[in-house]
Amino acid sequence: MIDPGGWPDPDGDVPAELDPGLVGGPARPVPGIDNGYVAGYRVRFDEASPDGLVRTSALLRYAQDVAWRHSEDLGFDRRWYTERGRWWVVRALELEVLAPISMGRTLRISTAVIGHRRIWARRLGECRLADGSLVAAVTTDWVILDARGRLVRIPEDFGLSFSNPELAGEILRVDQSEPPDDGARLEIHVRPQDLDPMGHVNNAAYLDWIEEVLAAAGREDAVSMLPRRLRLEYRASAEPGDSVVAVAWGSATGWNVGISRADGAELVRATGSPLAATWSSGRG
């Protein structure tokens, strides 16, 4: 039986306070970038692991939601996308978890579009405590698809509303060899709760699968080490009713996970490693 007395105290001797960013609103969280949004997110009971700390996938869900709220705030709501048959999807991300985040904490989650190329855009999301301490950050590369799932150019409307520079770099990638025969394997069936409003497996759900196969491989340390960096590249989407296979194996610096359909079609590449104390991200 879990002992709640062993959970970290989210506030210690500091009284709990309602984060002023809870309602959410426009902000300029990134110097030199003239767009952004910030809101407060309380780490709920169901978003925490048995150790009382936030699940890693919850950080991705916060980043997705605050990005959506940012879009709505500028007039690009669900109706706008539906009428035009356009949808943003995550192509790759880099997540850095820098410090433990306890259940009950209210995080100030910010987002800003920090750059773009012709068919993709990059967002930076930051999770901070009420005192301003940075505890996690996620850099996400998004592409926009039409109703038939084809890549299309970013509409000019976005350039006017989400002012940001053109990037010289390329979209985030994960270089990965073929999984070894002796890698830990886990078969997973797509469940209804894994799906998002687009009818695809949500990108945060893949992270739950990744941590599940790492645990099966005896790499619980990969899930709990701090600070740590994870990079995911989404190559295709799992669909309702799919059966997928996740394979985990070690690397010189950390771990690898590959996720594919039962027919061998590659879905996700992921890698993770300990992170040096100095924070950095794929902003450029």
C-alpha positions in Angstrom: 0.0 0.0 0.0 1.3 3.5 -0.9 2.2 5.6 2.1 1.1 9.2 1.3 3.4 10.3 4.1 6.3 9.5 1.9 5.3 11.9 -0.8 7.2 15.2 -1.3 5.7 18.2 0.4 4.9 20.6 -2.5 5.3 23.7 -0.4 7.4 22.9 2.7 7.0 25.8 5.1 5.7 28.1 2.4 1.9 28.5 2.5 0.1 27.4 -0.7 -0.9 30.3 -2.9 -3.2 30.6 -5.9 -0.9 31.2 -8.8 -1.9 34.5 -10.5 -1.4 32.9 -13.9 -4.2 30.4 -13.3 -6.7 32.1 -15.5 -4.2 32.6 -18.4 -3.5 35.4 -20.7 -1.1 37.0 -23.2 2.5 37.2 -22.2 6.0 37.7 -23.6 7.9 34.8 -21.9 10.8 34.7 -24.4 13.0 37.8 -24.8 12.9 39.2 -28.3 9.8 37.1 -29.3 6.6 39.2 -29.7 4.1 36.5 -28.9 3.3 34.2 -26.0 0.8 33.1 -23.4 1.0 31.9 -19.8 -1.4 30.1 -17.5 -1.4 28.2 -14.2 -1.7 24.4 -14.1 -2.1 22.6 -10.8 -0.6 19.1 -10.7 -3.7 16.9 -10.0 -3.8 13.7 -8.0 -4.3 11.6 -11.2 -1.4 13.2 -12.9 1.1 12.1 -10.3 3.0 8.8 -9.9 3.1 6.6 -6.7 6.1 8.7 -5.7 3.9 11.8 -5.6 5.7 13.5 -8.5 4.1 14.6 -11.8 4.2 12.0 -14.6 6.4 13.0 -17.4 3.6 12.8 -20.0 1.6 15.4 -18.0 4.2 18.0 -18.8 3.6 17.4 -22.5 -0.1 17.6 -22.0 0.3 21.0 -20.3 2.5 22.2 -23.1 -0.1 21.1 -25.7 -3.0 22.7 -23.8 -1.3 26.0 -23.3 -0.4 26.1 -27.0 -4.0 25.5 -27.9 -5.1 28.3 -25.5 -2.6 30.6 -27.1 -4.0 29.9 -30.5 -7.6 30.4 -29.3 -6.6 33.7 -27.7 -5.4 35.0 -31.1 -8.5 33.9 -32.9 -7.4 30.5 -34.2 -9.9 28.2 -32.5 -11.2 24.8 -33.4 -13.8 26.3 -35.7 -11.2 28.2 -37.6 -9.1 25.1 -38.2 -12.2 22.9 -39.1 -13.5 25.4 -41.6 -10.1 25.4 -43.4 -9.3 21.8 -43.1 -6.0 22.5 -41.4 -4.5 21.0 -38.3 -1.2 21.3 -36.4 0.5 18.0 -35.4 3.7 17.5 -33.4 6.6 16.2 -35.5 9.3 16.2 -32.9 10.1 17.5 -29.4 12.8 17.8 -26.8 11.8 17.7 -23.1 14.1 18.7 -20.3 13.0 17.8 -16.7 15.2 19.8 -14.4 13.8 19.3 -10.9 11.1 17.3 -9.0 7.6 18.6 -9.4 5.2 17.5 -6.6 1.5 16.8 -6.7 -0.4 19.9 -5.7 2.1 22.3 -7.1 0.7 25.1 -9.4 3.0 25.6 -12.3 3.2 28.7 -14.4 3.3 27.2 -18.0 4.3 29.6 -20.7 4.4 29.1 -24.5 5.7 31.1 -27.5 6.3 30.4 -31.1 10.1 31.1 -31.3 10.7 30.4 -35.0 9.5 28.9 -38.2 10.4 27.6 -41.6 8.1 27.2 -44.7 6.1 24.2 -43.4 6.9 24.0 -39.7 7.1 26.1 -36.6 8.9 25.7 -33.3 7.4 26.4 -29.8 9.2 26.8 -26.5 7.2 25.9 -23.4 8.5 26.5 -19.9 7.3 25.3 -16.6 8.1 27.5 -13.6 7.3 27.5 -10.0 5.7 30.5 -8.3 9.2 31.8 -7.4 10.2 31.8 -11.1 12.4 28.6 -10.8 12.5 26.8 -14.1 11.7 23.1 -13.5 11.0 21.8 -17.1 11.1 23.0 -20.6 9.8 21.5 -23.9 10.8 22.5 -27.4 8.3 21.3 -29.9 8.4 21.3 -33.7 4.9 21.4 -35.3 3.8 20.8 -38.9 0.5 21.7 -40.4 -1.6 19.2 -42.4 -4.6 19.5 -44.6 -7.8 17.4 -44.3 -6.1 14.6 -46.4 -3.1 14.5 -44.1 -0.7 16.2 -46.5 1.9 18.8 -45.4 1.0 22.4 -46.3 2.6 25.7 -46.0 1.9 27.8 -42.9 -0.9 30.2 -43.6 0.1 33.9 -43.8 -2.4 34.7 -41.0 -0.1 33.0 -38.6 2.9 35.1 -39.5 0.9 38.2 -38.6 -0.4 36.9 -35.3 2.6 34.9 -34.1 5.5 37.2 -34.9 8.7 35.2 -34.9 11.9 34.9 -36.9 12.7 32.4 -39.7 15.0 29.6 -38.4 18.2 28.6 -40.1 18.2 25.1 -38.6 16.2 22.0 -39.4 13.4 20.2 -37.6 14.5 18.1 -34.6 15.5 14.5 -35.5 16.4 11.3 -33.6 19.2 9.3 -35.2 18.7 5.7 -34.2 19.9 2.3 -35.4 17.7 -0.8 -35.8 16.6 -2.2 -32.4 18.7 -5.1 -31.3 17.2 -8.6 -31.1 17.7 -8.7 -27.3 16.0 -5.4 -26.6 13.1 -5.4 -24.1 9.8 -5.6 -26.0 6.3 -4.7 -25.0 3.1 -5.1 -27.1 0.5 -2.4 -26.7 -3.0 -2.1 -28.0 -4.3 1.4 -28.7 -7.1 2.2 -26.3 -9.9 4.8 -26.7 -8.4 6.9 -24.0 -5.1 7.2 -26.0 -6.8 9.1 -28.7 -7.1 12.9 -29.1 -9.8 15.0 -30.9 -8.1 14.2 -34.2 -8.7 10.5 -33.7 -4.9 9.8 -33.5 -2.9 8.6 -30.5 -1.9 11.8 -28.6 1.8 12.5 -28.6 1.9 12.4 -24.8 0.4 8.9 -24.8 3.5 7.6 -26.6 5.6 8.9 -23.7 3.6 6.8 -21.3 4.3 3.8 -23.5 8.0 4.7 -23.6 8.2 4.8 -19.8 6.3 1.5 -19.6 8.7 -0.4 -21.8 11.7 1.2 -20.0 10.3 -0.1 -16.7 9.9 -3.6 -18.4 13.6 -3.3 -19.4 14.6 -2.6 -15.7 15.4 1.0 -16.5 13.2 2.7 -13.9 16.2 5.1 -13.4 15.6 6.5 -16.9 12.2 7.7 -15.8 13.2 9.2 -12.4 16.7 10.6 -13.0 17.1 14.4 -12.6 17.9 16.4 -14.5 17.2 14.5 -17.7 16.6 15.1 -21.4 14.2 13.2 -23.8 13.9 13.6 -27.5 11.0 12.1 -29.5 10.5 12.1 -33.3 7.0 11.2 -34.5 7.2 9.5 -37.9 3.6 8.3 -38.2 0.5 8.1 -36.2 -1.0 5.0 -34.5 -4.7 4.7 -35.2 -7.7 3.2 -33.3 -7.4 -0.5 -33.0 -3.7 -0.7 -33.9 -1.4 -3.1 -32.1 2.1 -1.6 -31.6 5.4 -2.9 -30.3 7.8 -0.8 -28.2 11.4 -1.9 -28.0 13.9 -0.5 -25.4 17.7 -0.8 -25.5 20.7 1.0 -24.0 23.0 3.6 -25.6 26.4 5.0 -24.8 24.8 7.9 -23.0 21.4 6.6 -21.9 18.6 4.7 -23.6 16.7 4.3 -26.9 13.1 3.3 -27.6 11.5 2.5 -30.9 7.7 2.1 -31.4 6.3 0.5 -34.5 3.1 -1.1 -35.7 2.8 -4.8 -35.7 3.5 -4.8 -39.5 6.8 -3.0 -38.9 5.8 0.5 -39.9 7.9 2.9 -37.8 5.9 5.3 -35.5 8.2 6.9 -33.0 11.9 7.2 -32.2 12.9 8.3 -28.7 16.1 8.7 -26.8 17.0 9.9 -23.4 20.0 10.7 -21.2 21.1 12.5 -18.0 21.3 16.3 -18.5 24.2 18.5 -17.4 23.3 21.0 -14.7 23.4 23.9 -17.2 20.1 24.1 -19.0 19.9 24.2 -22.8 17.3 23.6 -25.4 16.9 23.2 -29.2 15.9 26.8 -29.7 18.1 27.5 -32.7 
